[in-house]
């Protein structure tokens, strides 16, 4: 279950509200990914499909996980006790 968001823009996307700054993001696919993440109670609940590509992050984002939306867009989050925290949508070329 999604517990917290890292920023207001990511929360607005999750809520289906209009928000700028996400050029090229497939918003319907992002909503599908949010739904998968919100329903998960274990990381194993997230499908191991190549299109979703659940993977741990490294470097300055060590301890976080990411799932692919489209192109350079990812949903990044921390996973603790069966919940997603600090969920954010990022362009990995910029973030």
C-alpha positions in Angstrom: 0.0 0.0 0.0 1.2 3.5 -0.8 1.6 5.4 2.5 3.5 8.6 1.6 4.6 10.6 -1.4 7.9 12.4 -1.7 6.3 15.4 -3.4 3.0 17.0 -4.1 3.3 16.6 -7.9 3.6 12.8 -7.6 0.6 12.7 -5.2 -1.5 14.8 -7.7 -0.6 12.3 -10.5 -1.7 9.4 -8.2 -5.0 11.2 -7.5 -5.5 11.8 -11.3 -5.3 15.6 -11.0 -3.7 17.9 -13.5 -0.1 18.7 -12.9 2.7 20.0 -15.2 6.3 19.0 -15.5 5.8 15.4 -16.8 6.1 15.8 -20.5 6.1 12.4 -22.3 4.8 10.5 -19.3 2.1 8.0 -20.2 -0.3 9.0 -17.4 -2.6 6.1 -17.8 0.3 3.6 -17.5 1.5 5.6 -14.5 -1.9 5.1 -12.9 -1.7 1.4 -13.7 1.7 1.2 -11.9 0.3 3.2 -8.9 -2.5 0.7 -8.7 -0.1 -2.2 -8.7 2.0 -0.6 -6.0 -1.0 0.4 -3.9 -2.3 -3.2 -3.9 1.0 -4.8 -3.1 1.7 -6.0 0.5 5.0 -7.7 -0.6 7.5 -6.8 -3.2 6.7 -10.2 -4.7 3.2 -9.0 -5.4 4.6 -6.7 -8.1 4.6 -8.6 -11.4 8.0 -9.6 -12.7 7.1 -8.4 -16.2 9.9 -6.8 -18.2 7.6 -3.8 -18.8 7.3 -3.1 -15.1 11.0 -3.9 -14.4 11.0 -3.8 -10.6 14.6 -3.2 -9.5 16.6 -1.9 -6.5 18.4 1.4 -7.0 22.1 2.2 -6.3 24.2 5.2 -5.4 22.4 8.1 -3.9 19.1 6.2 -4.1 20.4 3.1 -2.4 17.6 1.6 -0.3 14.9 2.6 -2.9 13.2 0.6 -5.5 11.9 1.6 -9.0 9.3 0.4 -11.5 9.2 1.5 -15.1 6.4 3.6 -16.5 7.6 4.5 -20.0 10.7 6.0 -21.6 12.8 7.5 -18.9 9.9 7.7 -16.4 10.1 5.6 -13.2 8.1 5.4 -10.0 10.7 5.3 -7.2 9.8 4.3 -3.6 11.1 2.9 -0.3 9.6 -0.4 0.8 9.1 -0.9 4.5 6.9 -3.4 6.4 4.7 -4.2 3.4 4.2 -0.6 2.3 5.6 2.0 -0.1 6.9 5.3 1.3 8.2 8.4 -0.3 6.7 7.5 -3.7 7.8 9.8 -6.5 7.6 9.9 -10.3 11.0 10.8 -11.8 12.7 11.1 -15.2 15.8 9.1 -14.4 17.8 11.2 -16.8 17.1 14.2 -14.6 16.6 12.7 -11.1 
